[in-house]
Amino acid sequence: MALLSSPSERRLEPRQAANARGVLVAPGLELVCMIVDLSGGGYRVRLDRGLSLPRQVMLVDIAAGTACEADVAWCKGMEAGLKCRVRANSLRGLVPARFTPARDAWVRAGGR
């Protein structure tokens, strides 16, 4: 059993600070966000405003040119925790059809 740094810390893998622009994509949703930190299993993002998110989203990391299929683990105010279901997929070149909305959002956000 892994020991955690504090009682409130439920994550088995350490967090890494990040300050990257992202886009949350789901059917009928394309929302700009900031990727605040990440761990091996997911991300914490900050939204422009507090709103209810669908259970599943794709998180696009604009600078990295990747998208991660994720479950929304929690929402609190203007922040949300995302648990990755599949390793991040590159949006450069050909992408599987399910990543087409994420690739389109990435291009609109200035990804190259």
N, C-alpha and C positions, 0 to 999 in steps of 0.2 A: 504494500500500500504506500503510495507517495504521500509525503508530508507536505502540507501547503504552508505558505508563508504567513498567512493570517486566517483566522476562523471564517472571515467573510469571503476569502478567495477560494472559489470552487474549481478553478481551472487546474488541470494536471500539468499543463505545459506553460512555460513562462511567457509573459506578454512582452512584445517588442513595440516600443513607441513608433508611431508613424504620423505623418502629416501629409497625406496624399489626397488629391481630388478623386472622387468616385461618382458613380451614377448607379442608383438602384433601379432595376428594370423588372417589371412584371406586366401581365396583361392589363392594359389601360393605365400604366404607371411608368413614368420616367422622372426620377427625382434626383437632383444633384445632392451630394453629401460629402463629408470629409471622413476619411478613414483615420481614426484616432489612434488605434493600436490593433495589433494582430497577435495571434498565437498560432500554434500548429493546427488548431482545430477551428479557428474562426476569426471574426473581426468585431471591433466595436466601431460604430459609425455615429457621426453627429449630423443631424438633419437641420435644414433651414427653419423648420417649424415642427411642432409636435403633431403627428397624425398617425392614424392607425395604418399599419402595414399589413399586406397579405401574409399568409403563413410561409410562402416560398417566394424568393426573389433571386435575381442574379445581381451580383455586385461587380461592377466594372471598375477596375483600377485604370484610370486614364493614362497615367505615365507609364505603367508597366505594359499596357495593352493586353490585359488579361481579364477574364470574367470567371467568377466562381458561382456555381449553383449553391444556394444556401437556404437554410430554414431560419426564420426569425425566432430566436430563442427568447428574447425579451424586448420590451419597449418601455422606456421610462422618460417622460418628458420629451426632450429633443434628441435622445440617444437611443440606439438599438444595438442589441447583440446578435450577431449572425453566426450560425454554425454551418461550416462548409460540408456539403454532402459529397462533393467530387472535387478533386484537385483543380486548381485554376487552369483554365484553357486559354491559349493564345488567341487573340483576335486578329492577328496579322495573317494574311493569306486566306486560304480556304478554311471555312469553319463548318462544323456540323449544323444542320438546319435549326436545331433548337437554340443555337447561339446567334442566329441572325438578328433578332431584336437587340441583343447586347452589342453586337458589332455595329449596327446602325447607330445606336446611342453613343458608342465610343467615337465614331466618325463625326457625329454632330457636335460632340464635346471637344473636338479638336485633335483626336487621336490620329496618328499617322503610322 
